[in-house]
Amino acid sequence: MKKFDIPLHYISPIISRVKAKRQLEDPRKKDFSPTHLNFGNVTFIISRHFGFCYGVENAIEKSFKAIQENPEKRIFLLSQMIHNPDVNDDLLSQGLRFIQDTDGSQLIPWDEIHPEDIVIIPAFGTTVEIHDLLKSKGIDTIKYNTTCPFVEKVWNRSAKLGELKHTVIIHGKHEHEETKATFSHSKENAPSLVVKDIKEAEYLADYILGKVSTEEFMSFFEGKLSTGFDPVKDLNRIGVVNQTTMLATDTQSITDFLRKTMIQKYGEASIKEHISDNRDTLCYATNDNQSATLELLKSTADLAIVIGGYNSSNTSHLVELLEPNYPTYFIKNKNEILSLDSIQSFDIHTKSINQKTNFLPKKEHTHIIITSGASCPDVAVDEVIQRILELKKAPISIDQIEL
């Protein structure tokens, strides 16, 4: 796999050693078991796969190249380059500015963007409409386009479904930048519908089976349908793709459920005419990170810490997998660990930050699961580990640790 040139301050003294050793021992990534680092009174159980993925490293490399290659030009990002506050703050400190926020609200009017400006397209990609707008303004939309190739793979799959006269069902969060971009590209070639979860898939199935009226269906999916969507004829042939950071198990459940629905409606004999037998369109990093997290569930641990941006979809799904088994704390960086007894953690259900006490159990030896999202720098994981070692007054130092 390509080696990217990313800033040295994202490289970490602990995690880089862990990953280098695992890569040497398991170059084909067949072993999903975690790494155990014992510091005497605390053991960290570190996920096999986490941190920057191909798409994120590509985006970071291109963004910093844009800064280095254009010292006299204004440089903009369409929105957050990735969903990590530290990385985005780092880019803003270099003088970059966001044109929109993550909700699509305009921060800088389009009238203020000129042909000589540099506009970086983020790893999530962008909509056809914004891409065309940039081109109409004379902006180079190729050189600093950091769209992840795995996102583009979803767009290509959607286009293929359109050629086959299938309606595209997108498993994703309709407000997420990536899903907005995928929906925009998908609807160019096929009727398209965004389904967030199994409950929405069940409502879709109820319509297909005649349990819900067209009026009710259109109202339920308002804002998640392509223009001119006609459920009467557009739900006879379907195919499922997804936002690349969704839970693989959820996508599979939705696909299997809709397949059963189409069999119930049309019969087994003709099922291939009514639902495309797609492989799921998750990226490799999402698959690896989720598989490694499932392996973590076999571990005996006192708690789990997940590090990443609070608006990161792939990171929130790691929390979702871990929290039924362990007290799980979702933090953006080391600063959320306030003391030996207190931590600020993001609740993925209420979307709020809550202060938790007694998060580190008062025992002789503590076992802590550690992982992070695909947009989190390894150095942030390092700093969390070092913060806990400092608070616990660990008898073994980082320099003494044996991998």
PyMOL commands that set and color helices and strands:
alter all, ss='L'
color gray80, all
select helices_A, chain A and resi 8-10+15-25+54-69+85-93+110-112+128-136+149-163+177-186+198-208+214-220+231-234+248-266+271-273+284-296+313-322+334-336+378-392
alter helices_A, ss='H'
color red, helices_A
select strands_A, chain A and resi 35-38+42-46+75-77+97-98+118-120+167-171+192-195+238-242+303-307+328-331+342-347+352-357+366-372
alter strands_A, ss='S'
color yellow, strands_A
deselect
rebuild
show_as cartoon
